Amino acid sequence: MRFEEAYPLIPEVLSGVTGLHVDPVQVQAPGDDPRSDLQILAGKYRFLVEFKHASSADSVGAAARVLTGDRTGEAELTIPLLVVPHMGAVGRRIADAADLSWLDLSGNACIRAPGLHVRVLGRPNRFPRRGRPRTLFAPRGSRIVRRLLLSPDEHFSQQGLSRETGVDKGYISRYVRSLSQAGLVTRETPPDGPRENRIRVNDPDLLLDAWAEAYRFDDHRIWRGLTASRSGEETLARVAEVLAGLNGDYAFTGLAAAWLYSSYAAFRLVTAYVRDPAVVAVLETAGVREQSAGANVWIAIPNDDGVLHGAAIVRGMPCVSTLQTYLDLKAHPERAAEAAAELRRSALPWSMT
């Protein structure tokens, strides 16, 4: 949604959630204040509105940085207000952490000011976006986030991140700046150490949630097949036997990996990342026929080899990291939501410390 489309809706929705009267003549251009897109006078309050077309972590973080900056001399009843089409859970947490009032055009809001407290949640998104939105968590960026979250208490140098992820330092510098502006990481200069900034995660749960919100399992190439089997464990053993004979990189994910990591929830579907697409022909020879309906085998050809970073042998089976397993469960059926919750509670790097 463009600002031009949102402009006529903002005063109406603001009036609806606050109960304040907004006269059309009191909706003004920002004038000499470049930090807002719109000014709205409503009752005794003056709202400085910044509109963002999405509530992603980077968008909300950028708005918070502008709206909560130095406003020395402003009247007490001047309220910086972020407006988005629909506020997601991650954006809400970032705005709340920055003590930033917000409103979405779907009718949700959290507005705090002297004599005014509005909190409306749970209204559905009236403006779903078509197509693939721009994301902070594209494959190269995800490599960096994955490495940070695998050791969330560690302080990283850009050179170290570049060496471990295979991403060049220039990209890392720009990307870490974006994460920092979103409030997801902090860049620190050691007082008596090397001159290069050290990067640390502010809140691993928030960073993971931001990543999960943007993550799409179907960005990978997925082959679906069916094999006769009495249980998920039998399917897992059969697929593992085939993959082990390929001498190629592979690792299990999804429900099977969650079960291997946490012994939680019986499963039927077995999913594996495999670098070599030729594995499909081998699986078909072994009796796994291509079939989407009722499939109990998914083979994912990764869109980036970073998905295998942090892989481990778990109960004799190669598995992607607990982080990648958690992300992939979002797209899985059966008891995937329960398995993800248990994995997060018991097996993520920071839950084990």
C-alpha positions as a LaTeX table, in Angstrom:
\begin{tabular}{lrrr}
\hline
Residue & $x$ (\AA) & $y$ (\AA) & $z$ (\AA) \\
\hline
Met1 & 0.00 & 0.00 & 0.00 \\
Arg2 & 1.31 & 3.44 & $-0.96$ \\
Phe3 & 1.01 & 6.48 & 1.30 \\
Glu4 & $-1.34$ & 8.07 & $-1.23$ \\
Glu5 & $-3.78$ & 5.17 & $-0.69$ \\
Ala6 & $-3.40$ & 5.23 & 3.09 \\
Tyr7 & $-3.73$ & 9.01 & 3.46 \\
Pro8 & $-7.56$ & 9.25 & 3.39 \\
Leu9 & $-7.95$ & 6.22 & 5.71 \\
Ile10 & $-5.66$ & 7.29 & 8.55 \\
Pro11 & $-7.86$ & 10.02 & 10.12 \\
Glu12 & $-10.95$ & 7.82 & 9.96 \\
Val13 & $-9.28$ & 4.81 & 11.61 \\
Leu14 & $-7.58$ & 7.01 & 14.22 \\
Ser15 & $-10.91$ & 8.57 & 15.13 \\
Gly16 & $-12.54$ & 5.15 & 15.29 \\
Val17 & $-10.07$ & 3.60 & 17.74 \\
Thr18 & $-9.60$ & 6.68 & 19.97 \\
Gly19 & $-13.08$ & 8.18 & 19.93 \\
Leu20 & $-11.51$ & 11.56 & 19.16 \\
His21 & $-13.11$ & 13.85 & 16.60 \\
Val22 & $-10.91$ & 14.55 & 13.59 \\
Asp23 & $-12.04$ & 17.44 & 11.43 \\
Pro24 & $-10.82$ & 17.14 & 7.80 \\
Val25 & $-9.30$ & 20.62 & 7.96 \\
Gln26 & $-7.14$ & 19.46 & 10.87 \\
Val27 & $-5.34$ & 16.87 & 8.75 \\
Gln28 & $-2.24$ & 18.65 & 7.52 \\
Ala29 & 0.94 & 18.05 & 5.58 \\
Pro30 & 4.01 & 17.74 & 7.83 \\
Gly31 & 5.05 & 21.29 & 7.18 \\
Asp32 & 8.55 & 21.97 & 8.45 \\
Asp33 & 8.86 & 18.65 & 10.32 \\
Pro34 & 10.54 & 16.13 & 8.00 \\
Arg35 & 10.17 & 13.35 & 10.60 \\
Ser36 & 6.50 & 12.75 & 9.83 \\
Asp37 & 4.36 & 12.17 & 6.75 \\
Leu38 & 1.25 & 13.77 & 8.22 \\
Gln39 & 0.02 & 15.81 & 11.18 \\
Ile40 & $-3.42$ & 15.26 & 12.64 \\
Leu41 & $-5.05$ & 17.45 & 15.27 \\
Ala42 & $-7.60$ & 15.46 & 17.26 \\
Gly43 & $-9.08$ & 16.99 & 20.38 \\
Lys44 & $-6.19$ & 18.28 & 22.45 \\
Tyr45 & $-3.67$ & 15.95 & 20.80 \\
Arg46 & $-1.35$ & 16.49 & 17.85 \\
Phe47 & $-0.34$ & 13.26 & 16.12 \\
Leu48 & 2.85 & 13.17 & 14.07 \\
Val49 & 2.25 & 10.29 & 11.68 \\
Glu50 & 4.93 & 8.19 & 10.00 \\
Phe51 & 3.50 & 5.70 & 7.50 \\
Lys52 & 5.23 & 2.43 & 6.60 \\
His53 & 3.89 & 0.02 & 3.99 \\
Ala54 & 4.84 & $-3.02$ & 6.10 \\
Ser55 & 5.36 & $-3.94$ & 9.76 \\
Ser56 & 8.57 & $-5.90$ & 9.18 \\
Ala57 & 11.34 & $-5.59$ & 11.73 \\
Asp58 & 13.42 & $-3.22$ & 9.61 \\
Ser59 & 10.44 & $-0.97$ & 8.76 \\
Val60 & 9.25 & $-0.63$ & 12.35 \\
Gly61 & 12.81 & $-0.24$ & 13.62 \\
Ala62 & 13.48 & 2.57 & 11.13 \\
Ala63 & 10.25 & 4.34 & 12.10 \\
Ala64 & 11.05 & 4.00 & 15.80 \\
Arg65 & 14.46 & 5.54 & 15.24 \\
Val66 & 12.90 & 8.58 & 13.52 \\
Leu67 & 9.84 & 9.04 & 15.70 \\
Thr68 & 11.47 & 8.51 & 19.08 \\
Gly69 & 14.50 & 10.68 & 18.37 \\
Asp70 & 15.21 & 13.95 & 20.12 \\
Arg71 & 11.99 & 15.97 & 20.32 \\
Thr72 & 13.12 & 18.53 & 22.83 \\
Gly73 & 10.68 & 21.42 & 23.11 \\
Glu74 & 7.66 & 19.57 & 21.77 \\
Ala75 & 4.37 & 19.90 & 23.61 \\
Glu76 & 3.46 & 17.11 & 26.01 \\
Leu77 & 0.38 & 16.24 & 23.97 \\
Thr78 & 2.31 & 15.76 & 20.73 \\
Ile79 & 2.24 & 12.03 & 19.94 \\
Pro80 & 4.58 & 10.39 & 17.41 \\
Leu81 & 2.47 & 7.69 & 15.74 \\
Leu82 & 3.55 & 4.85 & 13.44 \\
Val83 & 0.86 & 3.74 & 10.99 \\
Val84 & 0.99 & 0.51 & 8.95 \\
Pro85 & $-1.64$ & $-1.46$ & 7.01 \\
His86 & $-1.48$ & $-4.32$ & 9.53 \\
Met87 & 0.82 & $-4.72$ & 12.52 \\
Gly88 & 2.38 & $-8.15$ & 12.98 \\
Ala89 & 3.57 & $-9.65$ & 16.25 \\
Val90 & 7.24 & $-8.85$ & 15.65 \\
Gly91 & 6.57 & $-5.24$ & 14.68 \\
Arg92 & 4.38 & $-4.85$ & 17.76 \\
Arg93 & 7.16 & $-6.08$ & 20.04 \\
Ile94 & 9.70 & $-3.70$ & 18.49 \\
Ala95 & 7.32 & $-0.74$ & 18.78 \\
Asp96 & 6.47 & $-1.63$ & 22.37 \\
Ala97 & 10.16 & $-1.92$ & 23.28 \\
Ala98 & 10.73 & 1.57 & 21.82 \\
Asp99 & 7.65 & 2.93 & 23.67 \\
Leu100 & 6.26 & 3.95 & 20.28 \\
Ser101 & 2.54 & 4.42 & 19.73 \\
Trp102 & 1.17 & 2.73 & 16.64 \\
Leu103 & $-2.02$ & 2.30 & 14.63 \\
Asp104 & $-2.84$ & $-0.05$ & 11.79 \\
Leu105 & $-5.46$ & 0.54 & 9.12 \\
Ser106 & $-7.09$ & $-2.77$ & 10.00 \\
Gly107 & $-8.25$ & $-1.22$ & 13.29 \\
Asn108 & $-5.60$ & $-2.37$ & 15.77 \\
Ala109 & $-3.71$ & 0.14 & 17.88 \\
Cys110 & $-1.55$ & 0.79 & 20.91 \\
Ile111 & $-1.51$ & 4.52 & 21.73 \\
Arg112 & $-0.20$ & 5.97 & 24.97 \\
Ala113 & $-0.32$ & 9.64 & 25.96 \\
Pro114 & $-1.34$ & 11.71 & 28.99 \\
Gly115 & $-5.04$ & 11.02 & 29.47 \\
Leu116 & $-5.19$ & 8.61 & 26.53 \\
His117 & $-4.54$ & 4.88 & 26.54 \\
Val118 & $-5.80$ & 2.78 & 23.63 \\
Arg119 & $-5.05$ & $-0.90$ & 23.06 \\
Val120 & $-6.95$ & $-2.81$ & 20.36 \\
Leu121 & $-5.62$ & $-6.18$ & 19.16 \\
Gly122 & $-6.89$ & $-9.16$ & 17.20 \\
Arg123 & $-8.55$ & $-7.52$ & 14.20 \\
Pro124 & $-7.68$ & $-9.35$ & 10.96 \\
Asn125 & $-5.53$ & $-7.96$ & 8.19 \\
Arg126 & $-7.71$ & $-6.02$ & 5.75 \\
Phe127 & $-4.79$ & $-5.41$ & 3.38 \\
Pro128 & $-2.98$ & $-8.68$ & 2.62 \\
Arg129 & $-0.06$ & $-8.15$ & 0.28 \\
Arg130 & 0.20 & $-10.00$ & $-3.00$ \\
Gly131 & 3.44 & $-11.57$ & $-4.14$ \\
Arg132 & 6.69 & $-11.85$ & $-2.24$ \\
Pro133 & 7.40 & $-8.87$ & 0.01 \\
Arg134 & 10.91 & $-7.52$ & 0.33 \\
Thr135 & 12.56 & $-9.16$ & 3.30 \\
Leu136 & 15.51 & $-8.54$ & 5.56 \\
Phe137 & 16.03 & $-12.32$ & 5.64 \\
Ala138 & 17.08 & $-13.21$ & 2.10 \\
Pro139 & 19.47 & $-16.21$ & 1.81 \\
Arg140 & 22.73 & $-14.29$ & 2.34 \\
Gly141 & 21.30 & $-12.38$ & 5.28 \\
Ser142 & 19.91 & $-15.60$ & 6.73 \\
Arg143 & 23.42 & $-17.06$ & 6.77 \\
Ile144 & 24.47 & $-14.24$ & 9.06 \\
Val145 & 21.42 & $-14.48$ & 11.31 \\
Arg146 & 21.80 & $-18.25$ & 11.58 \\
Arg147 & 25.41 & $-17.90$ & 12.71 \\
Leu148 & 24.52 & $-15.23$ & 15.26 \\
Leu149 & 21.72 & $-17.33$ & 16.73 \\
Leu150 & 23.77 & $-20.52$ & 16.88 \\
Ser151 & 25.91 & $-18.72$ & 19.50 \\
Pro152 & 23.61 & $-15.98$ & 20.83 \\
Asp153 & 25.89 & $-15.02$ & 23.74 \\
Glu154 & 28.96 & $-14.57$ & 21.55 \\
His155 & 30.34 & $-11.23$ & 20.32 \\
Phe156 & 31.25 & $-11.49$ & 16.63 \\
Ser157 & 33.56 & $-9.48$ & 14.44 \\
Gln158 & 32.58 & $-8.81$ & 10.85 \\
Gln159 & 35.74 & $-10.58$ & 9.71 \\
Gly160 & 34.82 & $-13.64$ & 11.75 \\
Leu161 & 31.27 & $-13.66$ & 10.37 \\
Ser162 & 32.61 & $-13.37$ & 6.84 \\
Arg163 & 34.99 & $-16.27$ & 7.36 \\
Glu164 & 32.32 & $-18.51$ & 8.87 \\
Thr165 & 29.44 & $-17.70$ & 6.51 \\
Gly166 & 31.24 & $-17.12$ & 3.22 \\
Val167 & 29.57 & $-13.70$ & 2.88 \\
Asp168 & 31.82 & $-10.77$ & 1.97 \\
Lys169 & 32.57 & $-8.14$ & 4.61 \\
Gly170 & 30.97 & $-5.31$ & 2.64 \\
Tyr171 & 27.61 & $-7.07$ & 2.58 \\
Ile172 & 27.94 & $-8.01$ & 6.25 \\
Ser173 & 28.64 & $-4.40$ & 7.18 \\
Arg174 & 25.52 & $-3.17$ & 5.38 \\
Tyr175 & 23.39 & $-6.02$ & 6.65 \\
Val176 & 24.44 & $-5.67$ & 10.28 \\
Arg177 & 23.64 & $-1.97$ & 10.03 \\
Ser178 & 20.09 & $-2.90$ & 8.97 \\
Leu179 & 19.75 & $-5.37$ & 11.85 \\
Ser180 & 21.03 & $-2.73$ & 14.23 \\
Gln181 & 18.59 & $-0.12$ & 12.94 \\
Ala182 & 15.77 & $-2.61$ & 13.52 \\
Gly183 & 16.94 & $-3.04$ & 17.11 \\
Leu184 & 17.81 & $-6.72$ & 16.59 \\
Val185 & 21.57 & $-6.52$ & 17.21 \\
Thr186 & 24.00 & $-4.12$ & 18.83 \\
Arg187 & 27.37 & $-3.06$ & 17.42 \\
Glu188 & 29.89 & $-2.37$ & 20.16 \\
Thr189 & 33.41 & $-0.98$ & 19.98 \\
Pro190 & 35.57 & $-2.60$ & 22.69 \\
Pro191 & 37.20 & 0.14 & 24.79 \\
Asp192 & 40.59 & $-1.57$ & 24.96 \\
Gly193 & 40.28 & $-4.17$ & 22.25 \\
Pro194 & 40.46 & $-4.26$ & 18.45 \\
Arg195 & 39.05 & $-1.32$ & 16.56 \\
Glu196 & 36.48 & $-3.39$ & 14.64 \\
Asn197 & 32.99 & $-3.37$ & 16.08 \\
Arg198 & 31.72 & $-6.47$ & 17.82 \\
Ile199 & 28.20 & $-7.63$ & 17.04 \\
Arg200 & 25.89 & $-9.24$ & 19.55 \\
Val201 & 22.26 & $-10.31$ & 19.51 \\
Asn202 & 19.96 & $-8.18$ & 21.66 \\
Asp203 & 17.12 & $-10.68$ & 22.09 \\
Pro204 & 17.49 & $-14.09$ & 20.39 \\
Asp205 & 13.76 & $-14.83$ & 20.67 \\
Leu206 & 12.86 & $-11.58$ & 18.91 \\
Leu207 & 15.45 & $-12.11$ & 16.18 \\
Leu208 & 14.19 & $-15.66$ & 15.59 \\
Asp209 & 10.58 & $-14.45$ & 15.50 \\
Ala210 & 11.47 & $-11.77$ & 12.95 \\
Trp211 & 13.20 & $-14.39$ & 10.81 \\
Ala212 & 10.35 & $-16.88$ & 11.15 \\
Glu213 & 7.80 & $-14.22$ & 10.18 \\
Ala214 & 9.60 & $-13.68$ & 6.86 \\
Tyr215 & 10.72 & $-17.27$ & 6.22 \\
Arg216 & 9.11 & $-19.31$ & 3.42 \\
Phe217 & 9.93 & $-23.02$ & 3.18 \\
Asp218 & 8.57 & $-23.12$ & $-0.37$ \\
Asp219 & 11.37 & $-20.79$ & $-1.48$ \\
His220 & 13.30 & $-24.06$ & $-1.70$ \\
Arg221 & 12.55 & $-26.53$ & $-4.49$ \\
Ile222 & 10.36 & $-29.25$ & $-2.99$ \\
Trp223 & 9.84 & $-32.76$ & $-4.40$ \\
Arg224 & 7.04 & $-34.75$ & $-2.76$ \\
Gly225 & 6.80 & $-38.52$ & $-2.79$ \\
Leu226 & 5.04 & $-41.47$ & $-1.20$ \\
Thr227 & 6.40 & $-44.79$ & 0.00 \\
Ala228 & 4.60 & $-47.67$ & 1.71 \\
Ser229 & 5.51 & $-47.57$ & 5.38 \\
Arg230 & 4.05 & $-48.53$ & 8.75 \\
Ser231 & 5.52 & $-45.56$ & 10.63 \\
Gly232 & 7.50 & $-42.36$ & 10.31 \\
Glu233 & 10.50 & $-44.06$ & 11.86 \\
Glu234 & 10.42 & $-46.75$ & 9.17 \\
Thr235 & 10.19 & $-44.07$ & 6.46 \\
Leu236 & 13.07 & $-42.19$ & 8.07 \\
Ala237 & 15.27 & $-45.29$ & 8.09 \\
Arg238 & 14.43 & $-46.06$ & 4.44 \\
Val239 & 15.15 & $-42.53$ & 3.22 \\
Ala240 & 18.35 & $-42.37$ & 5.30 \\
Glu241 & 19.58 & $-45.60$ & 3.72 \\
Val242 & 19.08 & $-44.19$ & 0.23 \\
Leu243 & 20.67 & $-40.83$ & 1.01 \\
Ala244 & 23.66 & $-42.38$ & 2.77 \\
Gly245 & 24.62 & $-44.15$ & $-0.46$ \\
Leu246 & 24.88 & $-40.90$ & $-2.43$ \\
Asn247 & 28.03 & $-39.56$ & $-0.76$ \\
Gly248 & 26.45 & $-36.09$ & $-0.92$ \\
Asp249 & 25.51 & $-33.51$ & 1.63 \\
Tyr250 & 22.08 & $-33.96$ & 3.15 \\
Ala251 & 20.32 & $-33.44$ & 6.47 \\
Phe252 & 16.86 & $-34.09$ & 7.84 \\
Thr253 & 14.56 & $-31.30$ & 8.93 \\
Gly254 & 10.94 & $-30.73$ & 9.91 \\
Leu255 & 8.99 & $-33.30$ & 11.92 \\
Ala256 & 11.58 & $-36.07$ & 11.68 \\
Ala257 & 14.41 & $-33.81$ & 12.84 \\
Ala258 & 12.28 & $-32.39$ & 15.65 \\
Trp259 & 11.59 & $-35.95$ & 16.83 \\
Leu260 & 15.28 & $-36.82$ & 16.69 \\
Tyr261 & 16.20 & $-33.72$ & 18.68 \\
Ser262 & 13.46 & $-33.82$ & 21.30 \\
Ser263 & 11.72 & $-37.23$ & 21.04 \\
Tyr264 & 8.51 & $-35.22$ & 20.84 \\
Ala265 & 5.46 & $-36.16$ & 18.76 \\
Ala266 & 5.06 & $-39.16$ & 16.51 \\
Phe267 & 5.35 & $-38.22$ & 12.86 \\
Arg268 & 4.52 & $-39.53$ & 9.40 \\
Leu269 & 6.27 & $-37.03$ & 7.11 \\
Val270 & 10.04 & $-37.22$ & 6.58 \\
Thr271 & 11.77 & $-34.17$ & 5.09 \\
Ala272 & 15.41 & $-33.85$ & 4.05 \\
Tyr273 & 17.55 & $-31.18$ & 2.43 \\
Val274 & 19.70 & $-32.63$ & $-0.36$ \\
Arg275 & 22.13 & $-30.62$ & $-2.45$ \\
Asp276 & 22.01 & $-32.94$ & $-5.49$ \\
Pro277 & 18.64 & $-33.05$ & $-7.34$ \\
Ala278 & 19.68 & $-36.43$ & $-8.80$ \\
Val279 & 18.60 & $-38.00$ & $-5.51$ \\
Val280 & 15.01 & $-37.97$ & $-6.77$ \\
Ala281 & 15.74 & $-40.62$ & $-9.39$ \\
Val282 & 17.47 & $-42.79$ & $-6.79$ \\
Leu283 & 14.51 & $-42.50$ & $-4.43$ \\
Glu284 & 12.11 & $-43.48$ & $-7.20$ \\
Thr285 & 14.24 & $-46.55$ & $-7.91$ \\
Ala286 & 14.01 & $-47.38$ & $-4.19$ \\
Gly287 & 10.23 & $-47.30$ & $-4.29$ \\
Val288 & 9.40 & $-43.69$ & $-3.40$ \\
Arg289 & 7.11 & $-42.55$ & $-6.18$ \\
Glu290 & 6.38 & $-38.89$ & $-6.88$ \\
Gln291 & 2.99 & $-37.98$ & $-5.45$ \\
Ser292 & 1.79 & $-34.80$ & $-3.76$ \\
Ala293 & $-1.46$ & $-36.11$ & $-2.28$ \\
Gly294 & $-0.69$ & $-38.03$ & 0.91 \\
Ala295 & 3.07 & $-37.61$ & 0.48 \\
Asn296 & 5.19 & $-38.89$ & 3.36 \\
Val297 & 8.58 & $-37.85$ & 1.89 \\
Trp298 & 9.63 & $-34.32$ & 1.03 \\
Ile299 & 13.01 & $-33.66$ & $-0.57$ \\
Ala300 & 14.07 & $-30.01$ & $-0.47$ \\
Ile301 & 16.76 & $-28.75$ & $-2.84$ \\
Pro302 & 17.97 & $-25.70$ & $-0.86$ \\
Asn303 & 18.01 & $-22.24$ & $-2.37$ \\
Asp304 & 21.18 & $-21.64$ & $-0.35$ \\
Asp305 & 23.67 & $-24.03$ & 1.22 \\
Gly306 & 23.47 & $-22.02$ & 4.42 \\
Val307 & 20.53 & $-24.18$ & 5.54 \\
Leu308 & 23.09 & $-26.90$ & 6.35 \\
His309 & 25.20 & $-24.61$ & 8.55 \\
Gly310 & 25.12 & $-25.95$ & 12.08 \\
Ala311 & 23.98 & $-29.44$ & 11.04 \\
Ala312 & 24.67 & $-32.21$ & 13.55 \\
Ile313 & 24.46 & $-35.97$ & 13.88 \\
Val314 & 21.52 & $-36.71$ & 16.16 \\
Arg315 & 20.87 & $-40.30$ & 17.19 \\
Gly316 & 22.89 & $-41.43$ & 14.19 \\
Met317 & 21.06 & $-39.22$ & 11.67 \\
Pro318 & 22.31 & $-35.97$ & 10.08 \\
Cys319 & 19.94 & $-33.11$ & 10.98 \\
Val320 & 19.93 & $-29.40$ & 10.19 \\
Ser321 & 20.37 & $-27.14$ & 13.20 \\
Thr322 & 17.56 & $-26.77$ & 15.70 \\
Leu323 & 17.10 & $-23.23$ & 14.34 \\
Gln324 & 16.53 & $-24.42$ & 10.78 \\
Thr325 & 14.29 & $-27.24$ & 12.01 \\
Tyr326 & 12.17 & $-24.72$ & 13.90 \\
Leu327 & 11.81 & $-22.50$ & 10.84 \\
Asp328 & 10.87 & $-25.39$ & 8.57 \\
Leu329 & 8.21 & $-26.72$ & 10.93 \\
Lys330 & 6.16 & $-23.62$ & 10.10 \\
Ala331 & 5.29 & $-25.21$ & 6.74 \\
His332 & 4.73 & $-28.76$ & 7.99 \\
Pro333 & 1.46 & $-30.56$ & 8.74 \\
Glu334 & 0.51 & $-32.99$ & 11.51 \\
Arg335 & 1.65 & $-31.85$ & 14.98 \\
Ala336 & 4.25 & $-29.41$ & 13.65 \\
Ala337 & 3.11 & $-26.47$ & 15.78 \\
Glu338 & 3.40 & $-28.54$ & 18.95 \\
Ala339 & 6.77 & $-29.93$ & 17.87 \\
Ala340 & 8.03 & $-26.39$ & 17.17 \\
Ala341 & 6.93 & $-25.19$ & 20.61 \\
Glu342 & 8.68 & $-28.10$ & 22.31 \\
Leu343 & 11.84 & $-27.62$ & 20.24 \\
Arg344 & 11.90 & $-23.94$ & 21.16 \\
Arg345 & 11.38 & $-24.72$ & 24.83 \\
Ser346 & 14.02 & $-27.40$ & 25.12 \\
Ala347 & 16.52 & $-27.46$ & 22.27 \\
Leu348 & 17.33 & $-24.01$ & 20.86 \\
Pro349 & 20.84 & $-22.75$ & 21.71 \\
Trp350 & 19.68 & $-20.25$ & 24.35 \\
Ser351 & 17.11 & $-22.61$ & 25.90 \\
Met352 & 19.89 & $-25.05$ & 26.76 \\
Thr353 & 22.04 & $-22.59$ & 28.72 \\
\hline
\end{tabular}
